[in-house]
């Protein structure tokens, strides 16, 4: 008996017991659907986390900060130079594995005022125009300052949406999107012109919450006093909050207007707060950092007063979290698939008991052990394959349902891999479940099987 | 050399520590082309003998040779192949598969011998024509009468051109008229040169065959061969008839 015949016989057998077969398949359908749904959820979470990682500049961005001098060099502390523009030029000239260098000069507790309104951004930085690319900023209105603005130390700034929201009002308050380009503000009592504004950064979750809120009617006013409900809401998307609360001015402006008089004891302080570099090839992150380190050891006169900060930990955390979700979800889904497999085995055992006589007849007219074994196994596998295929369809519906039930979470995403693995698993379970019944059926003695009533 | 050579065959069963001799030292030859009846009351061991001759079982002792193959040494797989290629069975309860059509039932042995679909259809139709049921090919076994079912079973037994056909009480479940018609069919097949062994408890039925072997308590009690007595004019020499086969493709 060839395989095609076995498959046809298997289909007939399943068709003859439609209800029973569907019930049996249900186990596999649910197992496959839960496996695919679980992996789609995890994939959605992964997408959200990776998005945040990209938002801070991606894995290829490495920050260079000042650091405490190691103990054995403490005696050289007086000669430590810190991060300066020398480092920037040296890296540009001598570190080919570094694609881009961006100097940053930061000022703390800067207040931007417009009339009676004021705002203190988290990040107030003098930098180069390439900070736009370095930190993955997108300009929504106006423009980024350019090299000429920097060269001439113009009083221009580009702001994040938080500054606009605080000084003029957010789109929700005003009812329209205000474009602040061209407006004048005062930063530390210096007049500045806003020449650009970044787009509003938010995670998929925040965007969905906002869109959902639009659809709902306005909140009913209660008599309870207005209050701040804490930072819990913003905590989850710290990255985006930080980006929205950013103000950039040209590096030279920062140096000329603020920093040259702001050093301790009014001595000009030419040091940079930090510098960001972008490596050419993330695969060679280790070597790139080593190269940058070697260059910097020259400019720092051999004193290691700096340290590198990468996003590797962040990426590792993402991967670890994803792996945990995957393992715990996978175990549950696989168990439910196994339960489905046990269901198949149960039905196949019942089915061969019903068909002992048929097996006896088939054996009497010449079916071998292999013929019967293959026939029963194929039946079991056919049930599993049909269940698996139906499960894949069900999983599409399940994923839509999941997205509908929790509209604010990351959209679950079905991957081809997940489909393939779930389907392969269901077929494997079908084979495993069919083995014992097939063996029992094939081993039947023809005479005893024929006599069975 | 005879088609079937049975030499000192015994079959023992163990039931609750007690040894039961279903067959005790039986020797017997069946030539190609013979029409033979194995008779005996129930429990006499005639069914056990048929199972051994039909390669459904292996003997405990003795040797059994079918068409030159030593049965007692064959594996289960080889026995299956022999049953498929060289033996046809007709049972008392027809033993057709109810879910398959008449034609599919007849095709079943050929599926296990690996014939192509086209050849299976041609040969199964030819076999059904031989038993006069070609117009019932698409029916289910439950939709035709008992006599017709038994004819389908005979067609199934014939379809692989076996060396020998075993019929176990083929009329046991039929009324006497249909039973007679079935017996007439067997007689006709025998005239065409088929080797047929009829197993029955009924001496009347056994009377249609020229040669009768009576089994009692696992032993051959009596053997009657009408041809040796010169009484049966219709019997022909086995060699002349063996070649004729209506289902030959």
Interface residues (C-beta under 8 A of the other chain):
Chain A: X1 X2 X5 X12 X13 X16 X357 X358 X360 X361 X362 X363 X364 X365 X366 X367 X368 X369 X370 X371 X446 X447 X450
Chain B: X51 X54 X56 X57 X76 X77 X80 X81 X83 X84 X85 X89 X91 X95 X96 X97 X99 X108 X109 X111 X112 X113 X114 X156 X160
